Amino acid sequence: MFHFLSEIVSPVYYTILIAAATYFFLLSLANHYEMWRFTSATSVFNGPLVSILVPARNEEQNIERCLKSLQNQLYKNYEIIVLNDNSTDKTLEIVSRIVADDSRVKVINGEPLPDD
């Protein structure tokens, strides 16, 4: 009896398996085409100037990773402006090093708040 059941289930199982594999293969081809179409457009790379503002106070643990992530974007026409808000750690040193390497990155040092 089990031999008869396996003869029926086996072709159905393989048919379903082949249909699922074909579906996922076609889906991956469609995704590949869409990604290629998206990244080949010049407007993605060279649009209007975008200013990215990054406020930073005592962010020596995070600021380099944040700026490197922003520098690795596909969009190319941007500037990064870091507002150093009176950091007492090495935030300004790290940002200054990155500013020296990349002309798109600028730093503005904040002024202390008035007493009143």
Phi and psi restraints in degrees (value plus and minus 20) as a CYANA .aco file:
   2 PHE   PHI     -87.0   -47.0
   2 PHE   PSI     -50.3   -10.3
   3 HIS   PHI     -84.8   -44.8
   3 HIS   PSI     -59.8   -19.8
   4 PHE   PHI     -85.0   -45.0
   4 PHE   PSI     -61.8   -21.8
   5 LEU   PHI     -85.1   -45.1
   5 LEU   PSI     -59.8   -19.8
   6 SER   PHI     -87.9   -47.9
   6 SER   PSI     -50.2   -10.2
   7 GLU   PHI     -88.6   -48.6
   7 GLU   PSI     -48.5    -8.5
   8 ILE   PHI    -103.1   -63.1
   8 ILE   PSI     -65.6   -25.6
   9 VAL   PHI     -91.6   -51.6
   9 VAL   PSI     -57.8   -17.8
  10 SER   PHI     -78.5   -38.5
  10 SER   PSI     -69.7   -29.7
  11 PRO   PHI     -85.2   -45.2
  11 PRO   PSI     -55.2   -15.2
  12 VAL   PHI     -87.4   -47.4
  12 VAL   PSI     -63.2   -23.2
  13 TYR   PHI     -81.1   -41.1
  13 TYR   PSI     -67.9   -27.9
  14 TYR   PHI     -86.6   -46.6
  14 TYR   PSI     -55.2   -15.2
  15 THR   PHI     -84.7   -44.7
  15 THR   PSI     -64.3   -24.3
  16 ILE   PHI     -84.5   -44.5
  16 ILE   PSI     -61.8   -21.8
  17 LEU   PHI     -82.6   -42.6
  17 LEU   PSI     -64.2   -24.2
  18 ILE   PHI     -87.3   -47.3
  18 ILE   PSI     -59.9   -19.9
  19 ALA   PHI     -83.7   -43.7
  19 ALA   PSI     -62.2   -22.2
  20 ALA   PHI     -86.2   -46.2
  20 ALA   PSI     -62.4   -22.4
  21 ALA   PHI     -83.8   -43.8
  21 ALA   PSI     -60.3   -20.3
  22 THR   PHI     -84.8   -44.8
  22 THR   PSI     -62.5   -22.5
  23 TYR   PHI     -80.1   -40.1
  23 TYR   PSI     -69.3   -29.3
  24 PHE   PHI     -88.1   -48.1
  24 PHE   PSI     -52.4   -12.4
  25 PHE   PHI     -84.8   -44.8
  25 PHE   PSI     -66.4   -26.4
  26 LEU   PHI     -85.8   -45.8
  26 LEU   PSI     -57.1   -17.1
  27 LEU   PHI     -83.3   -43.3
  27 LEU   PSI     -61.8   -21.8
  28 SER   PHI     -87.2   -47.2
  28 SER   PSI     -56.6   -16.6
  29 LEU   PHI     -84.0   -44.0
  29 LEU   PSI     -61.6   -21.6
  30 ALA   PHI     -84.7   -44.7
  30 ALA   PSI     -61.6   -21.6
  31 ASN   PHI     -84.3   -44.3
  31 ASN   PSI     -60.9   -20.9
  32 HIS   PHI     -81.5   -41.5
  32 HIS   PSI     -63.4   -23.4
  33 TYR   PHI     -82.7   -42.7
  33 TYR   PSI     -64.9   -24.9
  34 GLU   PHI     -84.4   -44.4
  34 GLU   PSI     -61.4   -21.4
  35 MET   PHI     -85.4   -45.4
  35 MET   PSI     -60.7   -20.7
  36 TRP   PHI     -83.5   -43.5
  36 TRP   PSI     -63.8   -23.8
  37 ARG   PHI     -84.3   -44.3
  37 ARG   PSI     -58.7   -18.7
  38 PHE   PHI     -88.2   -48.2
  38 PHE   PSI     -65.1   -25.1
  39 THR   PHI    -102.3   -62.3
  39 THR   PSI     -31.4     8.6
  40 SER   PHI    -107.0   -67.0
  40 SER   PSI     -30.5     9.5
  41 ALA   PHI     -94.4   -54.4
  41 ALA   PSI     109.5   149.5
  42 THR   PHI     -89.4   -49.4
  42 THR   PSI     -44.7    -4.7
  43 SER   PHI     -86.0   -46.0
  43 SER   PSI     -43.4    -3.4
  44 VAL   PHI     -88.3   -48.3
  44 VAL   PSI     -55.0   -15.0
  45 PHE   PHI    -112.3   -72.3
  45 PHE   PSI     -54.8   -14.8
  46 ASN   PHI    -150.9  -110.9
  46 ASN   PSI      58.1    98.1
  47 GLY   PHI    -126.8   -86.8
  47 GLY   PSI    -176.9  -136.9
  48 PRO   PHI     -87.9   -47.9
  48 PRO   PSI     138.8   178.8
  49 LEU   PHI     -84.5   -44.5
  49 LEU   PSI     110.9   150.9
  50 VAL   PHI    -136.8   -96.8
  50 VAL   PSI     109.4   149.4
  51 SER   PHI    -121.7   -81.7
  51 SER   PSI     106.0   146.0
  52 ILE   PHI    -126.8   -86.8
  52 ILE   PSI      99.1   139.1
  53 LEU   PHI    -122.2   -82.2
  53 LEU   PSI     107.0   147.0
  54 VAL   PHI    -143.9  -103.9
  54 VAL   PSI      84.5   124.5
  55 PRO   PHI     -96.9   -56.9
  55 PRO   PSI     119.2   159.2
  56 ALA   PHI    -164.7  -124.7
  56 ALA   PSI     104.7   144.7
  57 ARG   PHI    -154.9  -114.9
  57 ARG   PSI      95.8   135.8
  58 ASN   PHI      34.6    74.6
  58 ASN   PSI      34.6    74.6
  59 GLU   PHI    -133.9   -93.9
  59 GLU   PSI      12.5    52.5
  60 GLU   PHI     -80.0   -40.0
  60 GLU   PSI     -44.9    -4.9
  61 GLN   PHI     -96.7   -56.7
  61 GLN   PSI     -44.4    -4.4
  62 ASN   PHI    -139.2   -99.2
  62 ASN   PSI     -43.0    -3.0
  63 ILE   PHI     -85.4   -45.4
  63 ILE   PSI     -58.6   -18.6
  64 GLU   PHI     -86.0   -46.0
  64 GLU   PSI     -64.5   -24.5
  65 ARG   PHI     -83.9   -43.9
  65 ARG   PSI     -58.6   -18.6
  66 CYS   PHI     -82.8   -42.8
  66 CYS   PSI     -68.4   -28.4
  67 LEU   PHI     -88.6   -48.6
  67 LEU   PSI     -58.7   -18.7
  68 LYS   PHI     -83.0   -43.0
  68 LYS   PSI     -58.6   -18.6
  69 SER   PHI     -83.4   -43.4
  69 SER   PSI     -62.7   -22.7
  70 LEU   PHI     -86.9   -46.9
  70 LEU   PSI     -55.0   -15.0
  71 GLN   PHI     -89.9   -49.9
  71 GLN   PSI     -41.5    -1.5
  72 ASN   PHI    -112.3   -72.3
  72 ASN   PSI      -3.6    36.4
  73 GLN   PHI     -93.8   -53.8
  73 GLN   PSI     135.4   175.4
  74 LEU   PHI     -90.2   -50.2
  74 LEU   PSI     -55.5   -15.5
  75 TYR   PHI     -87.8   -47.8
  75 TYR   PSI     113.3   153.3
  76 LYS   PHI    -126.3   -86.3
  76 LYS   PSI     -43.3    -3.3
  77 ASN   PHI    -113.5   -73.5
  77 ASN   PSI      58.0    98.0
  78 TYR   PHI    -165.6  -125.6
  78 TYR   PSI     143.2   183.2
  79 GLU   PHI    -151.3  -111.3
  79 GLU   PSI     128.6   168.6
  80 ILE   PHI    -134.6   -94.6
  80 ILE   PSI     101.8   141.8
  81 ILE   PHI    -133.2   -93.2
  81 ILE   PSI      96.9   136.9
  82 VAL   PHI    -120.7   -80.7
  82 VAL   PSI     104.0   144.0
  83 LEU   PHI    -116.4   -76.4
  83 LEU   PSI      86.3   126.3
  84 ASN   PHI    -102.0   -62.0
  84 ASN   PSI      86.8   126.8
  85 ASP   PHI    -111.5   -71.5
  85 ASP   PSI      46.9    86.9
  86 ASN   PHI      36.8    76.8
  86 ASN   PSI      27.7    67.7
  87 SER   PHI     -85.8   -45.8
  87 SER   PSI     123.0   163.0
  88 THR   PHI    -126.5   -86.5
  88 THR   PSI     -19.6    20.4
  89 ASP   PHI    -125.9   -85.9
  89 ASP   PSI    -173.4  -133.4
  90 LYS   PHI    -112.3   -72.3
  90 LYS   PSI      -1.7    38.3
  91 THR   PHI     -77.0   -37.0
  91 THR   PSI     -68.0   -28.0
  92 LEU   PHI     -83.9   -43.9
  92 LEU   PSI     -58.2   -18.2
  93 GLU   PHI     -83.3   -43.3
  93 GLU   PSI     -63.7   -23.7
  94 ILE   PHI     -85.5   -45.5
  94 ILE   PSI     -65.6   -25.6
  95 VAL   PHI     -85.4   -45.4
  95 VAL   PSI     -59.7   -19.7
  96 SER   PHI     -82.2   -42.2
  96 SER   PSI     -58.4   -18.4
  97 ARG   PHI     -83.5   -43.5
  97 ARG   PSI     -61.7   -21.7
  98 ILE   PHI     -90.1   -50.1
  98 ILE   PSI     -57.2   -17.2
  99 VAL   PHI     -81.1   -41.1
  99 VAL   PSI     -57.8   -17.8
 100 ALA   PHI     -86.1   -46.1
 100 ALA   PSI     -48.4    -8.4
 101 ASP   PHI    -110.9   -70.9
 101 ASP   PSI     -42.3    -2.3
 102 ASP   PHI    -156.2  -116.2
 102 ASP   PSI      96.4   136.4
 103 SER   PHI     -90.6   -50.6
 103 SER   PSI     -33.5     6.5
 104 ARG   PHI     -98.6   -58.6
 104 ARG   PSI     -34.3     5.7
 105 VAL   PHI    -119.7   -79.7
 105 VAL   PSI     110.9   150.9
 106 LYS   PHI    -149.0  -109.0
 106 LYS   PSI     133.9   173.9
 107 VAL   PHI    -146.3  -106.3
 107 VAL   PSI     118.3   158.3
 108 ILE   PHI    -142.4  -102.4
 108 ILE   PSI     105.7   145.7
 109 ASN   PHI    -109.5   -69.5
 109 ASN   PSI     106.6   146.6
 110 GLY   PHI     -93.0   -53.0
 110 GLY   PSI     137.0   177.0
 111 GLU   PHI    -120.5   -80.5
 111 GLU   PSI     131.2   171.2
 112 PRO   PHI     -82.5   -42.5
 112 PRO   PSI     129.1   169.1
 113 LEU   PHI     -89.8   -49.8
 113 LEU   PSI     126.4   166.4
 114 PRO   PHI     -85.9   -45.9
 114 PRO   PSI     137.2   177.2
 115 ASP   PHI     -81.4   -41.4
 115 ASP   PSI     -54.7   -14.7
